[in-house]
Amino acid sequence: MKVLLHICCAPCVIHPLRELTKKNKNSITGFFYNPNIHPYAEMEKRRQAVADYAIKENFEVIFGEYDIENFFKNVGANIEAPSRCLICWQTRLYKTAECAKEKGFDAFTTTLLVSPYQDQAKIVEIGNECGHKLGVEFLSKDFRSGFRLAQQHAKESGIYRQKYCGCVYSQHK
């Protein structure tokens, strides 16, 4: 099964990549699309960390465009969490599903499912809706059990670890 894995950042890809590769022998390709990340310098740090990790682990990553205008347009006046988060997740998962369909993947999933700080049920709901709309299976997998170990591995390996989710609205919270 060919799976497109939406990647939010390098530390969060560590455990899902291992689990997907180990358990399913899937052909995994990453998809880095995060129009929410601000400022641009922060996005570049995260992008480079993902690119470096992909080389180290020998897996392909598709890098989507930096489309912060689309993020601001979609969020509009909904700048408070959790409403802006729902819009952000929907934007990123829909784009991932589109890419999966366009490039012939059997399914897609996201590293957002590794974080204990995200609303897993809502992410799964949104992923399923996007997959249904576009005719691509959404793989719902609770990766949270590996979050702490992956973060520790990232720290020990010198992988860039950010201090906030990425959007300007969460940067100073």
VOGU-3710 file (C-alpha; in Angstrom, 3 decimals, decimal comma):
1> mkvllhicca> 0,000/0,000/0,000  1,347/3,417/-0,993  0,767/5,963/1,778  1,241/9,730/1,721  2,202/10,940/5,206  1,485/14,591/5,951  4,420/15,916/7,999  4,097/18,866/10,343  7,734/18,760/11,531  10,759/16,469/11,747
11> pcvihplrel> 10,391/15,388/15,401  6,766/14,372/14,799  7,597/12,214/11,750  9,978/9,926/13,655  7,474/7,595/15,323  4,749/7,503/12,617  7,330/6,714/9,937  8,756/3,858/11,998  5,298/2,471/12,802  3,973/2,672/9,260
21> tkknknsitg> 7,097/1,114/7,798  7,428/-1,598/10,441  3,850/-2,792/10,737  2,539/-2,490/7,212  5,620/-2,617/5,017  4,037/0,333/3,260  5,679/2,474/0,715  5,715/5,773/2,592  6,199/9,188/1,037  6,173/12,326/3,133
31> ffynpnihpy> 4,243/15,470/2,304  5,363/18,698/3,982  2,555/21,217/3,602  2,091/23,709/6,417  0,849/27,104/5,235  0,187/28,029/8,869  3,843/28,333/9,863  4,972/31,873/10,573  7,349/33,594/10,170  8,880/32,352/6,936
41> aemekrrqav> 12,245/31,781/8,659  10,530/29,342/11,042  8,972/27,491/8,118  12,390/27,209/6,482  13,933/25,750/9,668  11,201/23,118/9,851  11,407/22,389/6,127  15,180/21,903/6,323  14,891/19,654/9,365  12,398/17,455/7,470
51> adyaikenfe> 14,639/17,398/4,383  17,663/16,407/6,493  15,724/13,678/8,310  14,383/12,323/5,010  17,929/11,970/3,693  19,065/10,282/6,910  16,139/7,826/6,867  16,115/7,409/3,079  12,509/8,320/2,334  11,020/10,668/-0,226
61> vifgeydien> 9,279/13,896/0,755  7,139/16,102/-1,451  7,392/19,733/-0,381  4,223/21,743/-0,922  4,149/25,438/-1,517  4,327/27,974/1,287  0,840/29,419/1,066  0,363/31,550/4,170  -2,083/33,818/2,340  -4,394/30,809/1,962
71> ffknvganie> -4,056/30,086/5,692  -5,007/33,666/6,625  -7,871/33,655/4,098  -9,246/30,372/5,459  -8,920/31,358/9,108  -10,337/34,851/8,591  -11,681/36,179/11,878  -11,551/32,725/13,536  -8,247/33,388/15,270  -9,031/31,742/18,593
81> apsrclicwq> -8,331/28,089/19,290  -9,925/25,638/18,704  -11,804/27,108/15,711  -8,635/28,250/13,913  -7,020/24,845/14,608  -9,926/23,012/12,983  -9,610/25,215/9,902  -5,840/24,707/9,843  -6,124/20,917/10,099  -8,803/20,870/7,399
91> trlyktaeca> -6,641/22,980/5,066  -3,594/20,751/5,488  -5,418/17,416/5,351  -7,474/18,388/2,323  -4,305/19,398/0,460  -2,697/16,096/1,503  -5,705/14,137/0,231  -5,588/16,078/-3,043  -1,898/15,265/-3,472  -2,514/11,608/-2,601
101> kekgfdaftt> -5,262/11,334/-5,203  -3,302/13,220/-7,869  -0,178/11,095/-7,409  -1,927/7,730/-7,121  -1,466/6,932/-3,427  -3,756/4,346/-1,850  -4,128/6,262/1,405  -2,937/9,228/3,438  -2,401/10,031/7,096  -0,739/12,701/9,211
111> tllvspyqdq> 1,908/13,158/11,863  -0,582/15,390/13,678  -1,845/12,116/15,164  1,372/11,737/17,188  0,888/14,816/19,331  -0,822/14,599/22,715  -1,512/18,338/22,323  -3,826/17,959/19,316  -7,493/16,894/19,247  -7,066/13,406/17,823
121> akiveignec> -10,812/12,762/17,380  -11,281/15,964/15,343  -8,203/15,275/13,209  -9,526/11,785/12,435  -12,964/13,199/11,621  -11,462/15,805/9,283  -9,137/13,247/7,674  -12,055/10,893/7,039  -14,143/13,733/5,543  -11,313/14,813/3,225
131> ghklgvefls> -10,650/11,231/2,185  -14,327/10,594/1,503  -14,660/13,771/-0,601  -11,654/12,880/-2,722  -11,938/9,091/-2,756  -8,694/8,361/-0,920  -8,554/6,312/2,274  -7,531/8,128/5,453  -5,442/5,935/7,747  -6,452/6,687/11,300
141> kdfrsgfrla> -3,693/5,602/13,653  -3,055/6,775/17,196  0,703/7,381/17,219  0,771/9,184/20,586  2,485/6,317/22,417  5,742/7,189/20,627  5,617/10,952/21,064  7,942/11,296/24,073  10,544/8,837/22,752  10,565/10,567/19,362
151> qqhakesgiy> 10,999/13,961/21,015  13,884/12,588/23,075  15,464/11,076/19,950  15,121/14,409/18,150  16,765/16,235/21,057  19,643/13,750/21,285  20,130/13,797/17,494  20,142/17,586/17,241  16,991/17,699/15,099  15,367/21,127/15,153
161> rqkycgcvys> 12,516/21,223/17,690  10,140/24,170/17,627  8,465/25,801/20,619  4,975/26,359/19,156  2,586/24,764/16,643  3,580/27,178/13,923  0,884/29,760/13,406  1,308/33,386/14,359  -1,633/33,139/16,761  0,003/30,409/18,841
171> qhk> 3,509/31,841/18,759  3,125/33,984/21,857  0,735/31,839/23,902
//
